[in-house]
Amino acid sequence: MKKMSSSPFVTVLILSYNGKKLLDDSISSYLANDYVNFEVVVIDNGSSDGTKEYVANKWPSVKLLRSEVNLKYSGGFNFGLKYAFTEKKSDYVLITNNDVKVDDKLISSTVATALNNTKVGFVVGKVYYYEEPNTFQTCGRKFDERNLRGLDRGFKEIDNGQFDDEVEIPWCDDVFWLVSRELYKTTHGYNTEFAFQGEDFEWQLRAKKAGFKIYFSPKAKLWHKESMSIGKKSAFKSYYDFRNPLIVHMMHRNYNNYKYYFKMKRKNLIVQTIKNIMRFKFVYVIKSWSGFLSALKWGVKNKRITITQILK
C-alpha cells in the first residue's frame, strides 16, 4: 500500500449548474485555505449562464471540468471524482456544494481527522446557516433504529462548544465531506439512480457495509446558504424527497425493517397533499405523488415491495 504523505493531495470539487452567482464565496474561501497541497476544481454541469468563462477569467488557477449536458447531482460529482482519483491520483477529494463559504482551516482539519483514524470513508464538520453564522444546520446525523439515519446533531442550536470533539458518527449529510481514495476504489462513488436527494444516504450505506466509517472534525467549519440550487421547498425537490429516500430503504433493507418508514412516508404524503390543496399548490401535489409512485414502481419492479404490502 502507498504510504500516505503528511500533506496528502486533496482535490476540492465544487459542482455548479447555472450557479455562477454563488461561486464567489465558495471558490474564494476555498482558495484562502491554509492547507498546502490541494487544487480547486469547478464542475460546470451543463450550465448556460457563462460559468465556464466566468471561472476562467476570474480564477485562472482553478481547474474547470465541463459537461455539455447536465449530469444531475450524483452524475456531476462522479464526473469530478473520476478526474480526481483516476487522472490526478488524489489522496482525498473534498466534495462541496457551491452555495457555501468555508473557514480557512476546513481542508487541513478534515485531512488531519482522516489521518488520525482508521478505515475512514467520509469526514464532515460543522455546517452553520449562512444567515445565522453561529447557528448549526448540522453536525452529522444521529442513529435512528427505525429510519436508520436520524435527525441532525445540533440542528438550529447555537454553537456553545457542545460539538468540539473529534468522534465517529453514525450518519451525515454531504453539504461537504472529505472522501478517501480507498472508499472510492471500493464503492465507486455515488449511485446515479439518485439524481438528487438520498444520494449521500445510499453511498453511506454501501460504505458501512464495506467497513468504512464516518468521522466528525470539529474544526472544519462551513456556512451554507441551504438549497440555493434546487430550492428549499420547491416542487422539484418534493418529487425527489418522496422518491429517493424510500428507494434507498427498499434497496438496502427488507420490508419488515423499512415498513415503518414506508408507512410514515405514506402518511406524510397524505398530510402534505391536503395542505397543498388548501394552499392551491397543485404542482406540489402532482410532483409529490409522482415521486412516491415512481419509488413504488421501482420497488415492485425490483421485487423489494409487493402490491399487497403497498395497500396494507
C-alpha positions in Angstrom: 0.0 0.0 0.0 1.2 3.5 -0.9 2.4 5.4 2.2 0.3 8.5 2.9 2.2 11.8 2.9 1.8 14.1 5.9 0.2 16.5 3.5 -1.8 14.3 1.1 -3.0 15.8 -2.1 -6.7 16.9 -2.0 -9.0 17.9 -4.9 -11.9 20.2 -3.9 -14.8 19.6 -6.2 -17.4 22.3 -6.5 -20.5 21.4 -8.6 -22.4 24.1 -10.3 -25.3 24.2 -12.6 -26.2 27.8 -13.7 -24.9 28.9 -10.3 -22.3 31.5 -11.4 -23.6 34.0 -8.8 -22.9 31.5 -6.0 -19.3 30.8 -6.9 -17.6 33.9 -5.5 -17.9 32.9 -1.8 -17.2 29.2 -2.4 -14.2 29.5 -4.7 -12.6 32.4 -2.9 -12.9 30.9 0.6 -11.6 27.5 -0.5 -8.6 29.2 -2.3 -7.9 31.0 1.0 -7.5 27.8 2.9 -4.2 27.3 4.8 -3.6 23.7 3.5 -0.5 23.4 1.4 -1.4 20.6 -1.1 -4.7 21.0 -2.9 -6.5 22.1 -6.0 -9.9 23.6 -6.5 -12.0 22.2 -9.4 -15.3 23.6 -10.6 -17.6 21.1 -12.4 -19.7 23.1 -14.8 -22.7 20.7 -15.1 -24.1 21.8 -18.4 -24.6 25.5 -17.4 -25.9 28.1 -19.8 -25.1 31.1 -17.7 -21.4 31.6 -18.7 -20.0 29.7 -15.8 -17.0 28.4 -17.8 -15.9 31.8 -19.0 -16.6 33.4 -15.6 -14.4 31.0 -13.7 -11.6 31.1 -16.4 -11.4 34.9 -16.3 -11.8 35.4 -12.5 -9.8 32.4 -11.2 -7.2 31.2 -13.7 -5.7 28.9 -11.1 -9.0 27.0 -10.8 -9.4 23.9 -12.9 -12.7 23.8 -14.8 -14.3 20.5 -15.9 -17.3 21.0 -18.2 -20.0 18.6 -19.1 -22.0 19.7 -22.1 -25.1 18.1 -20.6 -26.5 18.3 -17.0 -25.4 15.0 -15.4 -27.5 15.9 -12.3 -26.0 16.0 -8.8 -24.7 12.5 -8.4 -23.6 12.1 -12.0 -21.9 15.5 -12.0 -19.9 14.7 -8.9 -19.0 11.2 -10.3 -17.6 13.0 -13.3 -15.3 15.0 -11.0 -14.5 12.0 -8.8 -13.2 10.1 -11.8 -11.0 13.0 -12.8 -9.6 13.5 -9.3 -8.9 9.9 -8.3 -8.0 8.5 -11.8 -6.3 11.3 -13.6 -4.9 13.4 -10.7 -4.3 10.5 -8.4 -5.7 12.5 -5.5 -5.4 11.0 -2.0 -8.7 12.6 -0.9 -11.5 14.5 -2.6 -13.5 17.2 -0.8 -17.0 17.3 -2.2 -18.8 20.5 -1.6 -21.9 22.5 -2.5 -21.5 25.7 -4.4 -23.7 27.7 -2.1 -21.2 27.9 0.8 -18.5 29.9 2.4 -15.8 28.0 4.4 -13.3 28.5 7.1 -9.6 28.7 6.1 -8.8 25.6 8.1 -11.6 23.3 6.7 -9.3 21.3 4.4 -6.4 20.9 6.9 -8.9 20.0 9.7 -10.7 17.3 7.7 -7.4 15.8 6.4 -6.0 15.8 10.0 -9.0 13.8 11.2 -8.7 11.4 8.3 -5.0 10.8 9.1 -5.8 10.4 12.8 -8.2 7.5 12.3 -8.5 4.1 10.5 -10.9 2.8 7.8 -12.0 6.4 7.1 -14.7 6.8 4.4 -16.0 10.2 5.0 -15.0 13.2 7.2 -17.5 16.0 7.8 -17.6 19.0 10.1 -19.7 21.9 11.4 -22.3 23.3 9.0 -23.8 26.6 10.0 -26.6 28.7 8.5 -25.1 31.4 6.3 -27.7 33.9 7.6 -27.2 32.9 11.2 -23.4 32.3 11.4 -23.3 30.8 14.9 -26.3 28.5 14.5 -25.9 24.9 13.4 -27.6 23.4 10.4 -26.0 20.0 11.0 -23.0 18.4 12.8 -23.7 15.0 11.4 -26.8 12.8 11.9 -27.9 10.6 14.7 -28.8 6.9 14.5 -32.5 6.0 14.4 -33.5 2.4 15.0 -36.5 2.6 12.6 -35.3 5.1 10.0 -31.6 4.3 10.2 -30.5 7.9 9.5 -31.9 10.1 12.2 -32.2 13.8 12.9 -29.3 16.3 12.6 -27.0 16.7 15.5 -27.2 20.2 16.8 -30.0 21.3 14.4 -30.7 25.0 15.0 -28.6 25.1 18.2 -26.2 27.9 19.0 -22.6 26.8 18.9 -21.5 26.7 22.6 -18.8 24.2 22.2 -21.1 21.1 22.5 -19.7 19.5 19.4 -16.0 20.2 19.8 -14.8 16.6 20.0 -13.4 14.6 17.1 -15.7 11.5 17.0 -17.0 8.7 14.8 -20.7 9.5 13.9 -23.3 7.2 12.5 -24.5 9.3 9.6 -24.1 12.7 7.9 -25.1 14.9 5.0 -22.9 15.8 2.1 -23.1 19.5 2.2 -19.4 18.9 2.3 -17.4 15.8 3.0 -13.9 14.5 2.5 -13.8 11.2 0.7 -10.9 8.8 0.9 -9.3 7.2 -2.1 -9.8 3.7 -0.5 -13.5 4.3 -0.2 -13.8 5.4 -3.8 -11.9 2.4 -5.0 -14.2 0.1 -3.1 -17.6 1.8 -3.8 -17.0 3.8 -7.0 -18.8 7.0 -5.9 -22.5 8.0 -6.0 -25.2 5.7 -7.3 -26.8 7.7 -10.2 -30.2 6.1 -9.6 -30.4 9.0 -7.1 -30.0 12.1 -9.3 -30.9 14.4 -6.3 -31.8 13.7 -2.7 -30.9 10.4 -1.0 -27.6 10.0 -2.9 -25.5 10.6 0.2 -27.5 8.3 2.4 -27.2 5.5 -0.2 -23.4 5.9 -0.5 -23.0 5.8 3.2 -25.0 2.5 3.4 -22.6 0.9 0.9 -19.6 2.4 2.7 -20.7 1.0 6.0 -21.4 -2.4 4.5 -17.8 -2.4 3.3 -16.5 -1.5 6.8 -15.8 2.2 6.3 -16.5 4.8 9.0 -17.7 8.4 9.2 -15.8 10.9 11.3 -16.7 14.4 12.6 -13.9 17.0 12.5 -14.9 19.9 14.8 -12.5 22.5 13.5 -13.9 22.1 9.9 -16.5 24.9 9.6 -18.8 25.9 6.7 -21.7 28.3 6.2 -24.5 27.0 4.0 -27.0 29.1 2.1 -29.2 26.0 2.0 -30.8 24.6 -1.2 -30.0 27.5 -3.4 -29.6 25.3 -6.4 -32.8 23.3 -6.3 -34.9 25.4 -3.9 -35.5 24.6 -0.2 -39.2 24.0 -0.7 -39.6 23.6 -4.5 -41.9 21.3 -6.3 -38.8 19.8 -8.0 -37.4 19.0 -4.6 -40.7 17.5 -3.4 -40.6 14.9 -6.2 -37.2 13.6 -5.1 -37.9 13.9 -1.4 -40.8 11.4 -1.8 -39.0 9.2 -4.2 -35.3 8.7 -3.4 -35.1 8.1 0.3 -37.8 5.5 0.0 -35.9 3.7 -2.8 -32.8 3.8 -0.6 -34.6 1.9 2.2 -36.1 -0.6 -0.3 -32.7 -1.2 -1.9 -30.8 -1.9 1.3 -33.4 -3.3 3.8 -36.1 -5.9 3.8 -39.7 -4.9 4.1 -40.0 -5.8 7.8 -37.2 -3.4 8.6 -38.4 -0.5 6.4 -42.2 -0.9 6.7 -42.4 1.8 9.5 -40.5 4.2 7.3 -42.8 3.4 4.3 -46.0 3.9 6.3 -44.7 7.1 7.8 -43.8 8.4 4.3 -47.2 7.5 3.0 -49.0 9.2 5.9 -46.8 12.3 5.4 -47.7 12.4 1.7 -51.4 12.4 2.5 -51.0 15.2 5.1 -48.9 17.3 2.7 -51.4 16.7 -0.1 -54.2 18.1 2.0 -52.2 21.1 3.0 -51.0 21.8 -0.6 -54.6 21.5 -1.9 -55.7 24.0 0.7 -52.9 26.4 -0.4 -53.7 25.8 -4.1 -50.2 24.3 -4.6 -51.4 21.7 -7.1 -48.0 21.4 -8.8 -46.6 20.3 -5.4 -49.3 17.7 -5.1 -48.6 16.3 -8.6 -44.8 16.2 -8.0 -45.0 14.6 -4.6 -47.3 11.8 -5.8 -45.3 11.3 -8.9 -42.1 10.8 -6.8 -43.9 8.5 -4.4 -45.4 6.4 -7.2 -42.1 6.3 -9.0 -40.5 4.8 -5.9 -43.2 2.2 -5.6 -42.8 1.3 -9.3 -39.1 0.8 -8.7 -39.8 -1.3 -5.6 -42.3 -3.6 -7.4 -40.1 -3.9 -10.5 -37.1 -4.9 -8.4 -39.1 -7.2 -6.1 -38.5 -5.1 -3.0 -42.1 -4.5 -2.2 -45.4 -6.1 -3.2 -48.8 -4.7 -4.1 -50.2 -6.3 -1.0 -47.6 -4.6 1.2 -48.3 -1.2 -0.5 -52.0 -1.5 0.2 -51.7 -2.9 3.7 
